[in-house]
Amino acid sequence: MSDDTYKEWLDRMEQSSRKKQQAFMDDIAHRLQRPRTTTAPAHPYRGAPSYWQEFSWSPEERINRFTSNFESAGGHVVCLEDMAGVKAFITEKVQEMQARYILRQNVSELAELELEEALGDSHISVWNTDPGEAWKARAAEADIGIVVADYAVAYTGSITVLSSPEKGRSVSLLPTACIAIIPLDRLRTRLGEVLDEFDEADQSSLPAGIHFISGPSRSADIENDLTIGVHGPGIVFALLVG
């Protein structure tokens, strides 16, 4: 089939499809006994109303609400004063869970913890440091994945993690357990505060993945039987730091 013939065929198919679509919509309008609407209605408002955009909690209230909402979804929240407390918590949790393989993001906050020295027998891998490594497979084998949250939302009890070459999405999605470190200056009241920053960003600067974590993985697809950890970590710790 030549290019011209193929184009003519596509044009005929498109015209036929549009006629069927128009007939379908006309039939609905006829059954409803009213004229068919052919122009989009005006939308004078875009996004959330002003009162909601101005809504904000105090830092203490954000901590309390995030903790309540995240724990109600099955997650665990721990408040720590500084990164030294984070290091102590991770060390204790690795020993408690007898974790043998840990995977972490390749970010400076985690490098400064020097977990390799603190955890001893446990093997720690740093995401994407070896181009020849099968990192998705390593993430699936990991007992614990450690990430630093880019944002967190108190109202929904959600953690936001952006992907990048140094912060692969698999670090928080595939290990058995996930530990997310949340600096308090990244804890917002509303989800819209986080989404607004993405809306204002240039499209070329947006990450390949934006992931919202609201507790451990849970699914009730099969006979409404709730199962934890089917599609991701079954244990999630949120460490509020600051």
N, C-alpha and C positions, 0 to 999 in steps of 0.2 A: 504494500500500500504506500503510495507516494505521500510526501508531506502535505501537499495541497488536499488530497483526498482525505487524509486523516483529520486535517483541520476542519474540513466541511462536515465530516461525520461527528466531530466533537461539537460543532455549532448546532447541528440538528439535535443531538442528544440534550444539549443545554436548553434549547428552545422547548423541546418536548417536556423536559423536567419542569421548566418554569410554568408551562401551561397546566400541568398536573397540579403543581403547587397552588396556582391561582384558583383552579377549579375546587380544590380541597378547601381553601380558605373561604371562597364564595359560598360553598355549601354550609360551612359552619355558621357564617353570618346569616344565611337564609333560615337555618333551623333556630337561631336565636332571635329571628324576626327583628333584625336591626341592620343598618348599613354597615358595610365592611369598612374598617379603619385602614386607611392606606398611608397615613403619615404618622410618624412617631410622636407620642405625646410629649409635651414640654416637661422638662425636669428642672425646676428653678433651683433646687438644692442638690449639692453633690457631697457625698460623704456623710459623716455623722453630724448631728446638730451641734450648735455652738456650746450648749450647756455640757454636752458630753466631752467635747474637745477640751473644755476648761476643767474637767473633773480630775482631781489629783488627791492622792493620799500623802500623809506625812511619811518620812522614812521609816519610822517605827511601825506605822500601820501597814506599809508595803511589806515589811518583813513578816508581820503577823498574818496578813491575808495570803501572801505567797505560801507560807508554811502550811496554813490550813487547807488551801486549795490543792497544793501539791501532794500533801499527805492523804487527803481524801481520795486521790486517784491511785494510791498505793505506793507513792514515792516516799523517800526519807529525806528530811531536812536537818542539817546541822549548822549552827551559827558558830563561826570561829573568828578570833580577833585578827589573825594575820596569817601569812603564808607558812610560818613555822607551825602553826596549828594544823594547817592543811597537810603538811608533810607528816606530822605525827598521826593524824587521822588515817591517811592512806597507808602508812606503815602498819598501824594496828589492824586495819581492815584486811590488808593482804594476808597478814598472819592468821587472823580469825577465819578467813575464807579458804586458807591454804591455797592461795592463788599461785600458780607456777608461771603463768605467762601474762604479762601486762603490755598493753599497747597505749602509747600516748601521742598527742599531737606534737608537732615539731614547732613549738612556740617558746619564746624566751621565758615566760612565767613558769613553765614546767621544767625547763632546763635549769633554772636557778634553784629548784628544789633539790637537785642532785639525788634523785630517787635511786639511781643505779647503785650508789654506795649504801644507802639506807636499807634497801630491800634484800641485799645479800644474795640468797639462793634463787630468788625469783628472777626470771629473765625479762628484761624490759626492752622493747623495741620502740624506735622513734619513727613515726610515719614518714614514708617517702624518702628516707635517707639513702636507700640502696635502690637504684633504678632497676636492677635485675630481680628484685624481690617480688613475689606474688603477694601484694599487700592485702588484697581482699581476702585471700585465703588465710593470711596471718591474723587478720581481724576476726574472722569466723572462729579461729582456734583460741582466741584470747579469753582469759578468764575475766579480765577487767580492762575497760577502755577508759582513758582519762582525757577529758577535754576542758577547755576554758570557754565558758559561755560568752557570746558576744552581747547578748541581751537576756533579760528575764522579765516576765510580766506577772505582776501580783494578782491582777483581777482574774486571770485565767489559770494561774499556777503553771505557767509554761516557761521553758528554757529555749532560747533561740541560739542555734549553732550554724554558722555560715561555713560553707566548704571552700577550700582553696588547695593549692598544691601542698601546703604545709598542714592543712587541717582537713584531711580526707573525711568524707561523710561516714565511711565505714567504721571509724573509730568509735562513734557513738551509736551506730546502728547494729553492729554484728556481735560484739563480745557478750558474754553471759551477764556481766554487770557493767554499769556505767557510773563513773564519778564525774560530775560536772561542777567545776569551780566557778562561782558567780561573785565577782567583785560587786559590792553594794552600790557603787556608782553606776552600774549597768542595770539595776533593778528599776523598772518602770511601773507605773500604775496601770495603764491601759495598753492593749495590744496595738491600738491605733498609733501610739507614740513610736512604736517600732516600725510599723508599716509606712508611716509618713516619711521616714528616712529613706526607705527603699523607693518610694514614689518620687522623691526629690533627687535621687541619685541618677546619674547618667546611665543609660542602658548598658553601655559597654563596661561600666564599673561594677555591675551587679554580679554576685557570685553565681556559680553554676547550680548551687544548691542552698536553699534556706530551709532549715529543719526546726520544727517546733516540737519539743519534747515535754509532754505533760504526764509524767509518771512512767512506770514500766509498760512494756508492750502488753496489750491485752486484746483478746478476740473472743467473740461469742458466735462466730459464723456457723458452727456446727451444733445444731439443735439448741441454740441459746445457752450452751454450756460455757461459762466464762473460763478462759484459760490464759494464764500469764506467761509471757516470754516466748510466744510463738513466732512473732515477726521481728523480734529485737530483744534487747536486754530485759530480763525478768526482774532485775534489781537495779534501781536508780537512786543514787545519792546526790542531793543538791547541797553544795557547801557554800553558804553565804559568808563572805569574807569581808571584814572591815569594821 
